[in-house]
Amino acid sequence: MAKTGYHHGDLRSALLAAAAEQIAADGVDAISLRALARRAGVSHAAPAHHFGDRAGLLTALAADGFDLLAAELEDTSDARAAALAYIRFALRYPGHFDVMFRRGILRTDDAALATARARSGAALRASVVDGQPGMAEADQQAVQLAAWSLVHGFAALWREGALADSPLAASTDPESVARRMLDTVRFD
């Protein structure tokens, strides 16, 4: 008699997707490997097999997020387009965004995380000072930090609902509010 069993397919990807959904809905503190296994309909040992522990899961999710962000940033033509891509990413992938920059919950020495983080950082920095070869490196870094702080701060404020009833957000569409904001600043 042939053994029949449950075949999940790409379980690692399914677990990461389920983790991202749960974090987006309930916050990062709600995630556990056991709850994730229940959510994905697999044995409680399955997530541990793929990620080791909670930090391994969150690190893999963050690395996946940095890869997704890099792909979106690398497909932009200028600083304004990159800023909008960053904001769209944060709103489209809230579960990833919520863990990517929380170093205290990640294995910061993980090679895949370091590679993905470096790739997305390089894409963001390049978009900000591209075409400014004469700018001093210290000035480039200051502009890059200001640009990242601006778009990350806006994305976080929108994600957290801080702009929901604010007179500063004249629209309920985050992209139109972001476009208006970006029209008032220069990234070079």
C-alpha positions, 0 to 999 in steps of 0.5 A: 500500500502506498503511503499518502501524505500531505505535500505542501509544495514550497513550505518555506515560502508558505511559512514566510507568507503566513508570517508576513500576514500574521505580523501585518495583522497582529504585530511582530510580538504575536508571531511564534513558530507554533502559531505559524505552524497552525496557521500554515496547517503543518506540524509544529516542527516544520517551521523549526526545521526551516528557520531554527527558531523565531529569530531565524524566521524573522531574519529570513522574512527581513532578508526576503523583504530587503530583496523585494525592496531592492528589486523595486528600487533597482527598477526606478529612474530617479530619486523621486521614483525611488522614494515612491517605490519605497513607500509603496513597498512599505504599504504593500509588504507591511509584515516585511517592513515591520521586521526589516529594521528591528535589529534586536529581533534579527540575526544581524550576522546572517549572510543572506540578510547582510547581502539583501540589506546591502543590495537594497541600501545600494539601490536606495543610495544610488537613486538619491545621488545618481548624476551628482558625481561632483558632490563630496562624499560627506554631502552625498551621505547627508543627502542619502540619510535625509532622503531615507529618513523622509520616506521611511518616516512617512511610510511608518507614519502612514502604516501606523495610522498617525496621518489618518485624521491629520490635517497634514494629509489632505487625502486618504491616498498615501501616494498622492500625499507622498507625491505632494510631499516629495514635490517640496524637497530636493534630493541633490 
